[in-house]
């Protein structure tokens, strides 16, 4: 199978239909789940879909070292290539690595000024302007409205989709739309919210907010608990 066909058949096309065409450039999406359920795998699946279409992706890791994030990409891509019998496996992998940039900010080293400076450097010296920015490991407990506003502005300035992950806990409370705290505090400032839930057979993707649409559809996709590949429900 060629990568174009693989993209066309991707379960993400079903997910995009459920949110009326996708997250959209300049918009902010959040993936919420308990620890270890598959938030990073979901982001990597989104990133690989973009990368295999020749788009540039910036992956910002706040809780994992760079080598661990690379391992996620390698493992999920190899499983995807093997499952789909991808024809141009090695060429695709080289292009993915060329179009992907990973920045890891461990501990308390992450700040918005540092991220903005790093993006400016990528743009000036590497001609790298991402069409998707993934921020994995954001602490919504300490996130401030001002910081979220800066992230939204960054997405708009870059004309990029921005996905973030957030942790929910066993004791988390939910609002009337099923959005857990602390993400529920920022519901009005987030365009798309999905929750991952593991039932032992699959990691189901539940759509909690779809832009301003009052009626939320089923996401129609899940993560395979063995390979962590996105699949149709």
C-alpha positions, 0 to 999 in steps of 0.5 A: 500500500502506498502512503497516500492510500494509507492516509486516505484509509486512516481511521483519523478520516473517520475521527475528522468527520465526527468533528466536522472536518477536523480540529482545524488550523489555529484551534486547540484540542485536548486529549484527557485520560488517566496515566498510561492509557494512551495519550502520547500514542494518540498524539503520535498517531495524529502526528504520523498522519500529518508527517506522511502527508509531508507536513511539519510537526513540532512535538513538545514533550514535558514529561518524557526525554527525547529518546523516549518520544523517538521510540514511541514514533519508531514503534508505532510507525513500524507497526503501522507500516507492517500492518498496512504493508507500506510500499515506501517504508524507508523513504517515508521514514526518512521524510518523517524524521526530516519533517518532525522536530522534538523538543523535550523540556524536563522538570521545570525547564518549560516556559512560554518564552523559551518555547517561543524562542525555540520556535523562532530559531527553528523558523529562522535557521531551519526554515521549519514552520510546523502545521501541527504542534503537540504539547504532551504532558501539560499540567492543567492543575497549574495552567493559568488562563494567561498561559492558555491564551498564549498557546491559543495565540501561538496556534493562530500565529503559526496557522497550526493545529495544536493538540495537548494532553491532560491527566485525569485522576480516579477522583476527578469530578466531571461537569454536565458534558462529561469533561473532567476537572481540571480541563473543565475549567477551560472548556470555553477556551478549547475547541475539541476535547476527547477522553480516552478510556480503557475497557480491557479490549481497546482504548476508546476515544470519546468525543466530549466537545466538538467546537461549538456544535451542541450535539456531539457525535461518536468519535468512531475510533479507538486505540489497539491496546497491543500496538496502540494504533488507531483503529475504527470502532 
